[in-house]
Amino acid sequence: MVKRVTRNDDVDWDSWPVQDYLAENYRDLHPSDAAVIAHHSAVYRGIEADSAARTVEFGAGPNLYPLLLAAAASRRIDAVEASAAGVRYLVGQITRRPDASWEQFHALCRELNPDLPPTLPEALAAVNVVHSDVRNLKPGTYDIASMNFVAEGVTEDFTEFADFCRRFAHSVRPGGRLIAAFMENMPTYRIGPASQWPGCPIDPWVVTAVFAPLTDDLQVTRIGADASLPDYGDSGMVLLSGLRRMPPG
């Protein structure tokens, strides 16, 4: 019997287990995330401080470090998140003192990009939490778009994965900057003791094939699996930077 493919709209994202996810991934700074931060910081260092009027974190989830990374370049950061659980966490982190575990992430982000605001609350001050499906974003709205562990972790359908990637690329104006990280070869995975979530296995060649028609100055690299993280079945991470392709002429 053919296994039914789980697509994004089949999933109850409002029940996303935020605290289990944080406990498994972000209470400590793992080597793989340090590598993602180093990659993204190198991109942001090439952008003049406060030069981006609007930046989007495309499917923000409860991960704060992409928001911290964007803070040096951006006057406003829209953290767009569909999950009610994710939105509650983000709003709480911004309106109250953020969890102390994020201090180590902020310290590394600022070490690699001194333009970052000096405190964690200051770095989050530009963040605006938007409770919405990223598919509702108007194309060409942003100067910078960041997406971390989203398109490959919300569906088992490759066509839908590619559609999320196209929407991400089109969320910025032509010439706008794109920064992303993906889990490599991520299968359907488990968070916490019971919950199961869709995954779409991809690799650097797949990411390149999807983004090459959409971008200029595309750069795709990878890092290997991180033994300090739970074994979700992935084989590492794929990192991307590029510019949304300008129209002909």
TORGU-618343 format. One line per 5 residues: number of its first residue (from 0); for each residue x, z, y of N, C-alpha, C. Coordinates in pm, whole numbers, plus 50000, padded with zeros to 5 digits. Each point is the difference from the previous one (the first is absolute). Layout:
<recs>
NUM) X:Z:Y:X:Z:Y:X:Z:Y; ...
</recs>
This chain:
<recs>
0) 50085:50000:49880:49915:50000:50120:50089:50000:50125; 49967:49918:50097:50077:49990:50123:49974:50123:50087; 50108:50064:50047:49988:50118:50086:49945:49959:50135; 49905:50077:50049:49943:49974:50132:50102:50034:50107; 50018:49910:50096:50095:50022:50109:49935:50084:50109
5) 50066:50108:50039:49950:50086:50107:50043:49945:50135; 49903:49979:50087:50027:49953:50135:49977:50113:50100; 50043:49979:50122:49999:50108:50099:49862:50063:50017; 49897:49918:50007:49866:50053:50027:49939:50071:49880; 50066:49994:49885:49952:50074:49883:50040:50148:50003
10) 50086:50038:50094:50063:50132:49999:49939:50090:50107; 49982:50129:49965:49953:50100:50097:50121:50057:50073; 50041:49933:50108:50119:50042:50073:49980:50131:50075; 49875:50036:50026:49975:50128:50068:50042:50119:49915; 50015:49979:49868:50041:50109:49911:50150:49997:49971
15) 50075:49921:50075:50145:49994:49981:50060:50141:50002; 50079:50037:49898:50049:50139:49989:50121:50026:50090; 49974:50022:50128:50105:50008:50101:50104:50106:49966; 49956:50121:49966:50097:50108:49977:50084:49975:49876; 49942:49946:49894:50079:49963:49882:50103:49893:50035
20) 49958:49901:50077:50090:49892:50040:50117:50053:50083; 49969:50087:50094:50107:50058:50082:50094:50086:49916; 49945:50080:49911:50083:50087:49916:50094:49919:49912; 49953:49887:49950:50081:49919:49911:50105:49917:50074; 49973:49966:50126:50083:49901:50068:50068:50045:50129
25) 49939:50090:50077:50048:50021:50137:50029:50144:50039; 50001:50093:49907:50039:50136:50036:50152:50010:50014; 50071:49906:49935:50145:49988:50012:50032:49857:50043; 50115:49983:50063:50046:49867:50041:50079:49939:49885; 49940:49903:49932:50062:49939:49883:50093:49887:50042
30) 50101:49967:49919:50094:49894:50035:49933:49866:50032; 49895:49966:49927:49935:49872:50026:49936:49997:50138; 49939:50110:50041:49941:50003:50134:50108:50000:50107; 50113:50066:49973:50112:49992:50094:50046:49856:50016; 49998:49923:49891:50040:49859:50007:49897:49918:50078
35) 49871:50027:49981:49896:49932:50077:50017:50033:50148; 50022:50127:50031:50017:50041:50140:50122:49931:50062; 50109:49989:49925:50118:49931:50052:49970:49853:50028; 49929:49934:49907:49963:49860:50019:49912:49982:50122; 49894:50078:50007:49906:49986:50112:50066:50038:50133
40) 50084:50103:49998:50067:50043:50124:50088:49889:50056; 50068:49927:49911:50083:49889:50046:49918:49895:50073; 49877:49977:49953:49911:49905:50068:49956:50056:50134; 49957:50125:50002:49950:50059:50125:50110:50015:50105; 50126:50020:49957:50109:50010:50098:50019:49869:50076
45) 49955:49891:49943:50009:49872:50068:49885:49972:50095; 49908:50094:50015:49885:49986:50089:50018:50096:50117; 49985:49952:50119:50018:50084:50119:49901:50116:49997; 50048:50120:50039:49914:50120:50000:49876:49977:50085; 49885:50042:49945:49870:49994:50068:49958:49858:50040
50) 50059:49898:49936:49968:49863:50042:49874:49946:49933; 49957:50063:49890:49880:49952:49929:49878:50073:50053; 49906:49926:50055:49879:50063:50052:49915:50059:49887; 49991:49926:49888:49918:50046:49889:50068:49967:49868; 50009:50100:49915:50053:49987:49864:49893:50046:49903
55) 49992:49940:49883:49905:50044:49898:50075:50043:49876; 49958:50114:49943:50039:50037:49864:49884:49958:49912; 50022:49896:49922:49896:49927:49927:49972:50073:49869; 49894:50083:49999:49970:50084:49885:50091:50121:49998; 49983:50087:50098:50099:50106:50026:50014:50100:49886
60) 49888:50037:49937:50008:50107:49900:50052:50129:50063; 50044:50096:49919:50048:50127:50054:50151:50003:50026; 50066:49886:49991:50145:49991:50019:50031:49994:50150; 50068:50102:50053:50026:50003:50143:50127:49926:50041; 50095:49979:49910:50128:49950:50050:49993:49858:50058
65) 49914:49910:49953:49991:49872:50070:49951:50014:50144; 49914:50099:50025:49954:50025:50136:50113:50052:50088; 50084:50086:49942:50116:50051:50074:50095:49886:50034; 50024:49913:49904:50093:49889:50023:49954:49910:50115; 49869:49980:50011:49946:49912:50103:50001:50062:50138
70) 50018:50132:50008:49979:50072:50126:50098:49959:50110; 50122:49964:49965:50098:49964:50103:49962:49869:50070; 49945:49906:49925:49974:49867:50054:49862:49986:50062; 49908:50093:49971:49858:49974:50021:49936:50098:50098; 49918:49944:50088:49924:50086:50092:49870:50049:49936
75) 49949:49925:49903:49880:50041:49926:50016:49954:49856; 49966:50089:49906:50009:49969:49858:49863:50026:49938; 49934:49896:49952:49873:50015:49931:50026:50020:49851; 49967:50119:49950:50010:50029:49857:49865:49968:49938; 49989:49881:49942:49872:49951:49948:49990:50039:49853
80) 49896:50075:49967:49986:50058:49867:49854:50000:49959; 49971:49949:49879:49862:49992:49952:49952:50128:49934; 50090:50078:49942:49961:50118:49923:49966:50117:50092; 49882:50059:49980:49962:50117:50079:50098:50115:49978; 50050:50015:49876:50097:50106:49971:50129:49976:50076
85) 50047:49875:50002:50120:49967:50075:49983:50021:50149; 49885:49963:50053:49973:50019:50143:50001:50147:50037; 49936:50084:49918:49998:50144:50028:50142:50055:50008; 50084:49958:49906:50137:50050:50000:50074:49954:50126; 49990:49873:50033:50071:49949:50117:49953:50068:50128
90) 49870:50014:50017:49948:50065:50120:50050:50144:50009; 50000:50072:49889:50049:50137:49999:50147:50008:50036; 50080:49905:49951:50143:50002:50031:50027:49974:50147; 49920:49920:50063:50023:49963:50139:49941:50102:50097; 49886:50058:49964:49935:50094:50092:50050:50143:49983
95) 50061:50029:49883:50061:50131:49978:50147:49981:49969; 50071:50108:49973:50142:49989:49966:50015:49924:49868; 50082:49895:49997:50019:49928:49873:50064:50088:49893; 49979:49964:49875:50062:50072:49889:50152:50006:50020; 50057:50117:49971:50144:50018:50020:50083:49903:49918
100) 49947:49952:49888:50076:49907:49914:50033:49869:50071; 49925:49964:50106:50028:49876:50071:50118:50014:50095; 50047:50122:50026:50113:50018:50091:50125:49928:49950; 50025:50004:49868:50119:49935:49946:49992:49848:50017; 49881:49947:49991:49981:49857:50021:50024:49964:50147
105) 49945:50081:50089:50022:49976:50143:50148:50008:50035; 50070:50097:49943:50142:50016:50030:50079:49875:49960; 49971:49945:49882:50070:49879:49957:49961:49881:50087; 49872:49985:50030:49955:49889:50085:50071:50005:50136; 50013:50118:50058:50063:50013:50131:50152:49982:49992
110) 50059:50045:49890:50144:49978:49982:50031:49850:49997; 49915:49923:49937:50021:49857:49987:49953:49921:50122; 49913:50058:50080:49952:49935:50122:49980:50107:50108; 50103:50025:50081:49991:50108:50100:49893:49980:50107; 49941:49878:50009:49891:49980:50094:49872:50072:49957
115) 49995:50048:49877:49882:50071:49951:49979:50128:50080; 49877:50037:50035:49976:50127:50070:50061:50118:49924; 50046:50103:50074:50083:50104:49939:49928:50097:49908; 49869:50011:50007:49928:50091:49911:49896:49923:49920; 49962:50058:49888:49900:49938:49914:49866:49981:50071
120) 49945:50102:50069:49874:49978:50071:50011:49893:50108; 50112:49995:50071:50017:49896:50102:50004:49861:49938; 50063:49988:49884:50007:49871:49933:49863:49952:49953; 49910:50093:49973:49865:49965:49955:49900:49986:50115; 50044:50028:50122:49907:50005:50114:49936:49865:50028
125) 50068:49891:49967:49945:49867:50028:49905:49950:49892; 49982:50079:49892:49920:49953:49886:49851:50017:50027; 49926:49896:49973:49854:49999:50009:49946:49969:49861; 49929:50095:49940:49949:49982:49864:49871:49918:50006; 49995:49892:49923:49885:49910:49997:49943:50000:49859
130) 49877:50051:49986:49935:50003:49869:49931:49866:49978; 50070:49909:49931:49948:49865:49982:50073:49932:49886; 49935:49901:49941:50062:49911:49904:50094:49906:50076; 50122:49983:49952:50094:49913:50069:49950:49856:50006; 49911:49964:49909:49947:49864:50001:49911:49974:50120
135) 49966:50105:50075:49919:49984:50121:50084:49977:50125; 50132:50005:49988:50085:49982:50117:49990:49858:50055; 49997:49990:50131:49996:49869:50065:50140:49939:49997; 50015:49878:49953:50132:49938:49996:50064:49993:50139; 50133:50013:50003:50075:49985:50124:49993:50117:50096
140) 49955:50116:49952:49978:50115:50087:50130:50071:50037; 50098:50002:49911:50113:50092:50014:50132:49927:50026; 50095:50076:50057:50137:49952:50020:50086:50025:49876; 49974:50110:49930:50072:50038:49879:49898:50044:49896; 50023:49962:49875:49918:50050:49889:50093:50053:49891
145) 49967:50118:49949:50073:50064:49891:49902:50023:49886; 50045:49977:49878:49918:50025:49882:50090:50056:49890; 49963:50115:49946:50085:50066:49902:49918:50041:49878; 50028:49933:49886:49942:50035:49871:49847:49988:50001; 49951:49890:50056:49856:49981:50015:49951:49882:49915
150) 50038:49878:50034:49937:49882:49940:50011:49999:49847; 50114:50048:49948:50019:50000:49855:49941:50123:49933; 49950:50096:50078:49947:50124:49943:49852:50021:50023; 49928:49892:50038:49856:50013:50024:49917:49904:49916; 50067:49922:49914:49929:49900:49921:50085:49962:49879
155) 49935:49953:49895:50070:49940:49887:49998:49847:50006; 49934:49946:50100:49977:49856:50013:50107:49939:50092; 50084:49910:49944:50106:49942:50082:49944:49922:50119; 49890:49931:49982:49942:49925:50112:49963:50094:50113; 49946:50117:49966:49965:50097:50104:50126:50061:50062
160) 50103:50026:49920:50128:50045:50055:50049:49902:50107; 50000:49871:49967:50048:49900:50094:49912:49994:50124; 49870:50022:49985:49910:50001:50115:50032:50117:50092; 50025:50119:49944:50039:50114:50083:50129:49968:50075; 50096:49936:49934:50126:49965:50066:49976:49902:50116
165) 49915:49902:49979:49970:49904:50107:49933:50070:50118; 49908:50089:49971:49933:50074:50109:50099:50087:50076; 50092:50060:49927:50106:50078:50063:50083:49911:50093; 50045:49886:49951:50081:49910:50083:49924:49952:50123; 49872:49974:49983:49920:49947:50110:49954:50108:50097
170) 50022:50126:49968:49958:50108:50092:50085:50002:50127; 50121:49940:49995:50083:49992:50120:49984:49865:50067; 50035:49995:50127:50002:49873:50074:50109:49909:49942; 49991:49870:50021:50110:49913:49960:50132:50048:50061; 50102:50011:49918:50128:50055:50043:50009:50150:49988
175) 49889:50066:49963:50000:50145:49984:50081:50042:49878; 50047:50124:50003:50090:50052:49896:49921:50058:49884; 50045:49972:49878:49943:50054:49876:50106:50081:49927; 49961:50118:49953:50089:50089:49925:49919:50055:49883; 50054:49995:49878:49920:50042:49885:50087:50051:49887
180) 49938:50081:49915:50060:50046:49875:49893:49993:49891; 50041:49958:49882:49911:49986:49885:50064:50071:49880; 49916:50054:49911:50049:50044:49870:50020:49877:49912; 50114:49992:49934:50031:49885:49915:49943:50021:49859; 49927:49900:49952:49943:50003:49865:49914:50124:49976
185) 49918:50033:50098:49914:50117:49990:49878:49970:49914; 49984:50070:49888:49880:49981:49918:49887:50090:50052; 49885:49995:49932:49899:50103:50024:50065:50136:49978; 49976:50094:50090:50079:50124:50001:49910:50122:50016; 50059:50115:49972:49928:50127:50004:50060:50089:50109
190) 49913:50066:50077:50041:50102:50097:49938:50131:49958; 50081:50107:49993:49947:50129:49959:49965:49999:49852; 49918:50096:49957:49975:50018:49856:49906:49897:49939; 49919:49930:50081:49896:49917:49939:49975:49867:50068; 50011:49993:50133:49949:49882:50070:50086:49877:49974
195) 49934:49885:49987:50069:49874:49969:49966:49898:50107; 50103:49919:50039:49987:49911:50115:50058:49862:49967; 49950:49895:50065:50043:49865:49964:50140:49967:50051; 50070:49915:49927:50129:49950:50043:50014:49853:49965; 50072:49926:50084:50023:49857:49978:50151:49978:49993
200) 50055:49974:49882:50145:49987:49988:50054:49880:50078; 50097:50029:50090:50064:49895:50079:50151:50023:49999; 50075:49902:50048:50146:50011:50008:50047:49925:50125; 50131:49999:50030:50045:49933:50122:49963:49852:50008; 49998:49931:49886:49969:49858:50000:49852:49977:50034
205) 49913:50087:49949:49858:49990:50032:49978:50026:50149; 50060:50107:50052:49984:50033:50142:50051:49886:50086; 50114:49943:49965:50053:49887:50076:49906:49881:49998; 49944:49970:49884:49909:49886:49988:49874:50019:50084; 49949:50123:50006:49878:50027:50078:50028:49991:50149
210) 50113:50056:50045:50026:50012:50143:50073:49880:50060; 50070:49921:49920:50078:49888:50055:49916:49904:50085; 49877:49964:49960:49921:49909:50084:49946:50065:50127; 50007:50133:50008:49937:50074:50109:50099:50047:50106; 50130:49992:49971:50098:50070:50082:50121:49911:50033
215) 50073:50045:50102:50134:49953:50030:50095:50118:49985; 50128:49971:49986:50103:50103:49988:49965:50101:49890; 49946:49950:49889:49959:50089:49891:50122:50051:49924; 50004:50132:49980:50105:50064:49923:49935:50093:49898; 50030:49979:49872:49944:50079:49891:50115:50055:49916
220) 50002:50131:49982:50102:50065:49918:49930:50098:49906; 50077:50065:49913:49941:50099:49909:50095:50116:49982; 49944:50112:49954:50079:50114:49956:49951:50038:49861; 50086:50062:49921:49966:50031:49862:49908:50120:49987; 49959:50027:49878:49910:50112:49972:50067:50132:50037
225) 49918:50095:50044:50047:50132:50044:49962:50102:49894; 50100:50054:49932:49974:50094:49891:49947:50134:50049; 50008:50027:50130:49949:50127:50052:49849:49996:50025; 49939:49882:49990:49856:49985:50018:49929:50002:49865; 49869:50027:49998:49924:49987:49876:50013:49857:49944
230) 49993:49987:49870:50007:49869:49936:49861:49938:50002; 49977:49917:50103:49872:49930:50010:50002:49867:49923; 50116:49963:49946:50013:49875:49928:50061:49888:50083; 50031:50028:50128:50061:49899:50086:50149:49986:49969; 50063:49899:50060:50143:49977:49977:50082:50007:50129
235) 49943:50052:50106:50070:50013:50127:49909:49964:50116; 50060:49955:50109:49924:49965:50121:50051:49869:50055; 49910:49927:50066:50031:49873:50067:49979:50022:50150; 50100:49961:50079:49997:50023:50144:49997:49866:50073; 49923:49995:50109:49977:49873:50071:50010:50020:50150
240) 50057:49902:50068:49985:49988:50144:49986:49853:50034; 49933:49971:50109:49980:49862:50041:49921:49993:50128; 49975:49879:50045:49919:49973:50119:49885:49911:49960; 49881:50027:50055:49889:49909:49973:50035:49862:50054; 49981:49899:49918:50039:49863:50035:49927:49954:50126
245) 50075:49939:50089:49942:49940:50120:49928:49872:49962; 49893:49966:50071:49930:49874:49971:50088:49881:50034; 49981:49886:49935:50081:49882:50029:49988:49957:50147; 50113:49958:50054:50001:49950:50137:50010:50109:50101
</recs>
